[in-house]
Amino acid sequence: MLTLGVCLPLSALAGYAFSRFNLVGKSRLMLFILVTQMISPSLMVFPLYFMYANLRLLNTYAALVLTYSAGAAPFIVWSLTRYFDTISTELEESALADGRSRVGAMLRVTLPLSAPGLAAANTYAFMPASNDFLIALILTSTDMMKTYSIGIYY
């Protein structure tokens, strides 16, 4: 659940920014986000282990939340960017004409209209984090920190 609380708001803001603003290097950043999805999570386990060991984050919730958020965020940013592209900008422009700020227009107009996309992104962020076995097995060692998939294994 912490993964959802970290990943979804940040990914929604990034997806909105990619969709609505002409950013310098936008196409390269989107390509980088897409390429990061091609890296297998099992390749990242040992570098993550050594990095978290040096930061003294092994066997903490922070290590699991950071790992799962970093794994889910690229796809969520990509999918929400495409979903925000389908929402008409005229609706936001009318909210801006009515005196709303850009953030207010996003919160009052765009996010309610993107509820189905946010629900799909929520599901995508939750399922890998709740079903993961290898990363949780390596990054946790005490019984109290183990996820339920590891508990079922034992």
C-alpha positions in Angstrom: 0.0 0.0 0.0 2.9 2.4 0.6 4.1 1.7 -2.9 0.8 2.9 -4.2 0.9 6.0 -2.0 4.4 6.9 -3.3 4.2 5.7 -6.9 0.8 6.8 -8.1 0.8 10.5 -7.2 4.3 11.1 -8.5 3.6 9.1 -11.7 0.3 10.9 -12.3 2.1 14.3 -12.0 4.9 13.2 -14.4 2.4 11.7 -16.8 0.4 15.0 -16.7 3.5 17.0 -17.3 4.6 14.8 -20.3 1.1 15.1 -21.7 0.4 18.8 -21.4 3.8 20.6 -21.6 6.3 20.8 -24.4 9.4 19.8 -22.4 12.9 19.8 -23.8 14.0 16.3 -24.6 10.5 14.9 -24.1 10.7 12.2 -26.7 14.1 11.1 -25.4 12.8 10.9 -21.8 9.8 8.9 -22.9 12.1 6.5 -24.8 14.2 6.2 -21.7 11.2 5.4 -19.7 10.2 2.7 -22.2 13.6 1.2 -22.3 13.8 0.9 -18.5 10.8 -1.6 -18.8 13.0 -3.9 -20.8 15.4 -4.6 -18.0 14.5 -7.7 -16.0 14.0 -7.1 -12.3 16.1 -10.2 -11.5 19.1 -8.5 -13.0 18.8 -5.7 -10.5 18.5 -7.8 -7.4 22.2 -8.0 -6.5 23.1 -4.3 -7.3 20.1 -3.3 -5.2 21.2 -5.6 -2.4 24.7 -4.1 -2.2 23.3 -0.5 -2.6 20.8 -1.0 0.2 23.4 -2.7 2.4 25.7 0.3 2.0 22.8 2.6 2.9 21.7 0.4 5.8 18.3 -0.1 4.3 18.2 -3.9 4.2 15.3 -5.4 6.0 13.3 -2.2 6.0 10.0 -1.2 4.4 11.8 1.7 2.7 13.9 -0.7 0.6 10.8 -2.6 -0.6 8.8 0.5 -1.3 11.6 2.2 -3.2 12.3 -0.9 -5.2 8.6 -1.6 -6.1 7.9 2.1 -6.8 10.9 2.4 -9.1 9.8 -0.8 -10.9 6.2 0.3 -11.5 6.7 4.1 -12.1 8.0 3.9 -15.6 5.0 2.0 -17.0 2.5 4.1 -15.0 4.1 7.3 -16.3 4.0 6.0 -19.8 0.4 4.7 -19.6 -1.0 7.8 -17.8 0.8 10.1 -20.3 -1.1 8.4 -23.1 -4.3 8.5 -21.1 -4.0 12.2 -20.4 -3.5 12.8 -24.1 -7.0 11.5 -24.7 -8.6 14.1 -22.4 -9.5 17.3 -24.1 -7.4 20.3 -23.2 -10.4 22.6 -23.8 -11.9 21.4 -20.6 -8.8 22.6 -18.7 -8.7 25.8 -20.6 -12.3 26.6 -19.6 -11.3 25.9 -16.0 -8.3 28.3 -16.4 -10.7 30.9 -17.9 -12.9 30.5 -14.8 -10.0 31.5 -12.6 -8.6 28.1 -11.6 -4.8 27.7 -11.5 -3.1 25.0 -13.6 -2.9 22.7 -10.5 -6.6 23.4 -9.7 -7.7 22.6 -13.2 -5.7 19.4 -13.1 -7.2 18.4 -9.7 -10.8 19.4 -10.5 -11.1 18.5 -14.2 -8.4 16.2 -15.4 -8.0 13.8 -12.5 -11.7 13.0 -12.1 -11.9 12.4 -15.9 -8.9 10.1 -15.7 -10.3 7.9 -12.9 -10.4 4.7 -15.1 -6.8 5.2 -16.1 -5.7 5.8 -12.5 -7.6 2.7 -11.4 -5.7 0.6 -14.1 -2.4 2.2 -13.0 -3.3 1.5 -9.4 -3.8 -2.2 -10.3 -0.6 -2.3 -12.2 1.4 -0.9 -9.2 -0.3 -3.2 -6.7 0.0 -6.5 -8.4 3.7 -6.8 -8.9 4.4 -5.5 -5.5 2.1 -7.9 -3.8 3.1 -10.9 -5.8 6.9 -10.4 -5.9 9.0 -13.2 -4.4 12.6 -12.8 -5.3 13.2 -9.2 -4.4 11.4 -9.5 -1.1 13.2 -12.7 -0.3 16.6 -11.2 -0.8 16.0 -7.7 0.7 14.3 -9.0 3.9 15.6 -11.4 6.5 13.5 -11.3 9.6 10.1 -12.9 9.9 8.5 -9.6 10.8 9.5 -8.0 7.5 8.7 -10.8 5.1 5.8 -10.3 2.7 2.9 -12.7 2.5 4.2 -14.5 -0.6 7.4 -15.4 1.3 5.3 -16.4 4.3 3.3 -18.8 2.1 6.6 -20.3 0.8 7.8 -20.9 4.3 
